[in-house]
Amino acid sequence: MIREQLERALCEGRRTLLGIGPMSKNCVDATLRIAERCKAPFFLIASRRQIDSEEFGGGYVNHWNTESFARYVTERNPKQNILLSRDHGGPWQNPLEVQRGLSVSEAMRSAKRSYESDIASGFRVIHIDPSVSHQGVPGIDTVLERLFELYDFCCETAAKLGKEILIEVGAEEQRDSANSVEELDYFASRVGQFCLKNRLQPASFVVIQTGTRVVETRNVGVLQSWFEEGSQPLQKQILDLLHAAQKHGFWIKQHNTDYLPDDILALHSNLGIHAANVAPEFAVAETQAILKICREHGLRRFEETLLSASYASKKWEKWMVDGTNASDFDRSVIAAHYVFSTPEVEAAKLEAVSILEKKNISLDLRLVEAVEASIERYVRNFGLQAEY
């Protein structure tokens, strides 16, 4: 049924489906509002850092765990066109597994328990990504060995629980360049052979490196260079990748799509990219809206508390480019969503909400609208027409 739903959506017109990172409660609420008036399905792509089961500490988003997050979305999704999705599931994908120094067998068991909670809670798309290791970057055959073990477990768990799931595969880390066709062909062939041999449902999505990479608040991958410079060799490489994936029967999922300009986004469906994920761009949109409201209404404590907590978290470090000219303020804006649910930021926000309520202003509604406007750019360019 899920597969058929997506096939119908993709066949209704040339379009690219959108995966939205649940960066905050307001981001989730913005997604619910858009999905309510749109015909197309959307994916809410939760990483294990954002939302995980209670056993693994839940995650940094809104004090949710897998079960409470799934319940919140399901109760507000009458059209059932939001598909809960696990993004980057697998061993060592939750920071607790890294901090505890889990061995391979321990991390694999941990990943399985997380997947079991996902599937039981109604997650419909399961991304299996065993590309993280406690000892360097694992080779492709090691990745495939772990992927097959997790793939078999997820299919068996879904059958046992009477749940329908789709599988997304791809050992994906951000990099400037695109995959080689040889890399993709080997990976896709091995996955297909495994599914056939073990009589498992074929994977639906494969993550392809099309040359998208997010740093700070921009996309610096080669995909943008292709469009800006008209590079024929790069154009051929990306198109060959897309054809190779389709040859193996996969839908193509692109990660790290944030901050690409409208003209490139509008061409995604023509390229053959079936779905694309966006996350940090929406978080930054919410943070910028918070700061704008704070300055308009003199909410200095909220602004200073948020920026200070964000900078102190050092969560911005992973997003910075070498030799950056970014200021401390820029760093704080990039990472602010990581601290939205910390006690000091929540207390400062409650004070701001109280002040704004006296002016008949709903802070969260304003923030939801800001995130919604950011998501709308993708709705428009990906052909996900709304019902007005």
Secondary structure, 3 states (H helix, E strand, C coil): CHHHHHHHHHHCCCCCEEEECCCCHHHHHHHHHHHHHECCCEEEEEECCCCCCHHHCCCCCCCCCHHHHHHHHHHCCCCCCEEEEEEEECCCCCHHHHHCCCCHHHHHHHHHHHHHHHHHHCCCEEEECCCCCCCCCCCHHHHHHHHHHHHHHHHHHHHHHCCCCEEEECCCCCCCCECCHHHHHHHHHHHHHHHHHCCCCCCCEEECCECCCEECCEECCHHHHHHHHCCHHHHHHHHHHHHHHHHCCCEEEECCCCCCCHHHHCCHHHHCCCEEEECHHHHHHHHHHHHHHHHHHCCHHHHHHHHHHHHHHCHHHHHCCCCCCCCHHHHHHHHHHHHCCCHHHHHHHHHHHHHHHCCCCCHHHHHHHHHHHHHHHHHHHCCCCECC
